[in-house]
Amino acid sequence: MNPLIAALLGIVEGVTEYLPVSSTGHLILASHALGHTGDAVDSFDIVIQLGAILAVVVHYRRLLLERTAGLLRRERASVQLLLALVLGFVPTAIVGLLLRKKIKALLFGPGPVAVALVAGGLVMIAVELVRASRAKRAAAAPAAGASDVGLVGLEHVTPARALAIGLGQCVSMWPGSSRSMCTIVAGQLAGLSTATAAEFSFLLGLPTLGAATVYEAYKSRDVLGQIGAANVAVGLVVSFVVAWAVIAAFLAYLKKRGLVPFGVYRILLGSIVFLLLVR
């Protein structure tokens, strides 16, 4: 690997980590397209997630500081958010520890990624169509008090909703499914607005991606030496800068629009990969 390849993969990671299109899936496809495959590259793809993690910390620095101070004062909102993050993280941590090796051995390839891309795209479109139908019925019968917008605000992420989102996040361990997609859709189905589900998804990425990155860096420290510290640093910095810009833009988008375009993109990309594989 060289700095240019590391930067390109950093851009892919930064753009796709928080969009519901699967960063791992895109990194696998990009790595294969660039001719860089193997255990070292797979580990590199996971470790450079640290850049995207730091982007969330910087973007939500005020909220994180307020909630940390609130924990010291035992404020209800801060305690509830911490509990929600723990409940959302634990299922994925258990599944990850049990299935990490099998996942890397069986699912880190273009074929499994294509399957997950298409399946996830169909799920996203189906959920959006159901929400649109409910919104139309609610508009026709406002007295019923129904709304498709969903609950707005992190205070609505109750322990039950957080656990449901955490279980949904487990599906994202299949490369191509997308952690962002799984958690946002799970949040929507649990009654949250799309933007609130996305915000909680970003925050849930701190323990989830953080644990995965640290664990992978430790377990693969020897093979990562093949990549080189300078290349890893380039990937981290680039992914941080790009992800920071994407987070703000994506949240602004979700306050006005839905996920259908991302679902269509996933289906088209997965279909193209299938066609290339069968040629």
ZASE-327578 format. One line per field, with one value per residue (C-alpha): residue in one letter; x, y, z. Coordinates in steps of 0.5 Angstrom, whole numbers. Layout:
# ZASE-327578
r <- (a, ...)
u <- (X, ...)
v <- (Y, ...)
w <- (Z, ...)
END
This chain:
# ZASE-327578
r <- (m, n, p, l, i, a, a, l, l, g, i, v, e, g, v, t, e, y, l, p, v, s, s, t, g, h, l, i, l, a, s, h, a, l, g, h, t, g, d, a, v, d, s, f, d, i, v, i, q, l, g, a, i, l, a, v, v, v, h, y, r, r, l, l, l, e, r, t, a, g, l, l, r, r, e, r, a, s, v, q, l, l, l, a, l, v, l, g, f, v, p, t, a, i, v, g, l, l, l, r, k, k, i, k, a, l, l, f, g, p, g, p, v, a, v, a, l, v, a, g, g, l, v, m, i, a, v, e, l, v, r, a, s, r, a, k, r, a, a, a, a, p, a, a, g, a, s, d, v, g, l, v, g, l, e, h, v, t, p, a, r, a, l, a, i, g, l, g, q, c, v, s, m, w, p, g, s, s, r, s, m, c, t, i, v, a, g, q, l, a, g, l, s, t, a, t, a, a, e, f, s, f, l, l, g, l, p, t, l, g, a, a, t, v, y, e, a, y, k, s, r, d, v, l, g, q, i, g, a, a, n, v, a, v, g, l, v, v, s, f, v, v, a, w, a, v, i, a, a, f, l, a, y, l, k, k, r, g, l, v, p, f, g, v, y, r, i, l, l, g, s, i, v, f, l, l, l, v, r)
u <- (0, 2, -1, -5, -9, -9, -12, -17, -19, -20, -24, -29, -29, -31, -36, -40, -39, -45, -49, -54, -50, -44, -37, -34, -38, -35, -28, -28, -31, -26, -20, -21, -22, -15, -12, -11, -14, -12, -12, -8, -12, -18, -16, -13, -21, -23, -18, -19, -26, -22, -22, -30, -31, -27, -31, -37, -33, -32, -39, -42, -37, -42, -47, -42, -39, -46, -48, -42, -43, -50, -48, -44, -50, -54, -59, -64, -63, -55, -56, -62, -57, -51, -56, -59, -52, -50, -56, -55, -48, -48, -52, -47, -41, -43, -44, -38, -34, -37, -37, -31, -27, -32, -35, -28, -27, -34, -37, -31, -32, -36, -41, -43, -43, -47, -53, -53, -53, -59, -63, -61, -64, -70, -71, -70, -75, -80, -80, -80, -86, -90, -88, -91, -97, -98, -97, -102, -107, -105, -106, -113, -115, -112, -117, -113, -107, -103, -96, -91, -85, -84, -81, -76, -70, -65, -70, -74, -69, -72, -68, -73, -72, -64, -64, -68, -63, -58, -61, -62, -54, -52, -55, -50, -44, -45, -41, -45, -51, -49, -49, -52, -58, -59, -59, -63, -69, -69, -70, -75, -79, -78, -82, -77, -76, -71, -66, -67, -65, -59, -57, -57, -54, -48, -47, -48, -42, -37, -37, -39, -34, -29, -29, -28, -22, -19, -20, -18, -12, -9, -11, -8, -2, 3, -1, -2, 6, 5, 1, 6, 4, 5, -1, -5, -4, -6, -13, -14, -14, -17, -23, -24, -24, -29, -33, -34, -37, -41, -45, -47, -50, -53, -57, -59, -62, -65, -69, -73, -72, -72, -68, -71, -65, -60, -64, -64, -57, -55, -59, -56, -49, -51, -53, -47, -43, -47, -46, -39, -38, -42, -38)
v <- (0, 7, 14, 15, 8, 10, 16, 14, 8, 14, 18, 12, 10, 18, 18, 12, 11, 15, 14, 8, 5, 1, 3, -4, -6, 0, -1, -9, -7, -1, -5, -11, -6, -3, -10, -9, -15, -20, -20, -14, -9, -12, -10, -3, -2, -3, 1, 7, 8, 11, 17, 17, 16, 22, 26, 24, 26, 33, 34, 33, 35, 40, 35, 30, 35, 37, 29, 28, 34, 31, 24, 27, 31, 25, 28, 24, 25, 24, 17, 15, 17, 13, 7, 7, 7, 1, -3, -1, -3, -10, -14, -13, -14, -21, -23, -19, -23, -30, -29, -24, -30, -33, -26, -24, -31, -32, -25, -21, -21, -18, -23, -23, -15, -15, -19, -15, -8, -11, -14, -7, -3, -7, -6, 1, 3, -2, 2, 9, 7, 4, 11, 15, 11, 12, 20, 20, 17, 21, 27, 25, 24, 29, 28, 21, 24, 20, 22, 19, 24, 20, 22, 28, 28, 24, 24, 19, 14, 9, 3, -1, 3, 3, -5, -6, -1, -5, -12, -9, -7, -14, -15, -10, -15, -17, -13, -9, -9, -2, -1, 6, 3, -2, 2, 8, 3, 0, 7, 8, 2, 3, 10, 15, 20, 19, 25, 22, 15, 18, 22, 16, 12, 16, 16, 9, 9, 11, 5, 0, 3, 4, -3, -6, -1, -2, -10, -11, -6, -11, -17, -15, -11, -16, -16, -8, -8, -10, -3, 1, 7, 12, 9, 8, 15, 18, 13, 16, 23, 23, 19, 24, 30, 27, 24, 30, 34, 28, 28, 35, 34, 28, 30, 36, 32, 27, 33, 34, 28, 20, 14, 12, 15, 11, 5, 5, 7, 0, -4, -1, -2, -9, -11, -8, -12, -19, -17, -17, -23, -27, -25)
w <- (0, -1, 2, -5, -4, 4, 2, -3, 2, 8, 3, 2, 10, 11, 6, 7, 15, 17, 11, 10, 5, 9, 10, 10, 4, 0, 3, 1, -6, -7, -4, -9, -15, -13, -12, -5, -1, 5, 12, 13, 8, 12, 19, 16, 13, 20, 24, 20, 23, 29, 24, 23, 31, 32, 27, 32, 38, 35, 32, 38, 43, 46, 48, 50, 55, 57, 58, 62, 67, 67, 69, 75, 77, 76, 71, 69, 61, 62, 66, 61, 55, 58, 59, 52, 49, 54, 52, 44, 45, 49, 44, 38, 43, 45, 37, 35, 40, 38, 31, 29, 26, 22, 19, 17, 14, 10, 9, 7, 0, -6, -7, 1, 0, -6, -3, 3, -1, -5, 1, 5, 0, -1, 7, 7, 1, 4, 11, 7, 3, 10, 13, 7, 7, 15, 14, 8, 12, 18, 14, 12, 19, 23, 29, 30, 32, 28, 26, 21, 23, 29, 36, 36, 41, 44, 51, 47, 46, 52, 54, 50, 44, 45, 46, 40, 36, 39, 36, 29, 30, 30, 23, 21, 22, 15, 11, 6, 11, 14, 21, 20, 16, 21, 27, 23, 21, 27, 31, 26, 27, 34, 33, 33, 27, 22, 24, 32, 30, 26, 32, 36, 31, 31, 38, 39, 34, 39, 43, 38, 33, 38, 41, 34, 32, 39, 39, 31, 32, 38, 35, 28, 30, 27, 20, 20, 20, 13, 12, 15, 20, 16, 11, 17, 19, 13, 12, 19, 18, 11, 14, 20, 16, 11, 16, 20, 13, 12, 19, 18, 11, 12, 19, 15, 9, 14, 17, 10, 6, 7, 5, -1, -5, -1, -2, -10, -10, -6, -10, -17, -14, -11, -18, -22, -17, -18, -26, -25, -21, -26, -32)
END
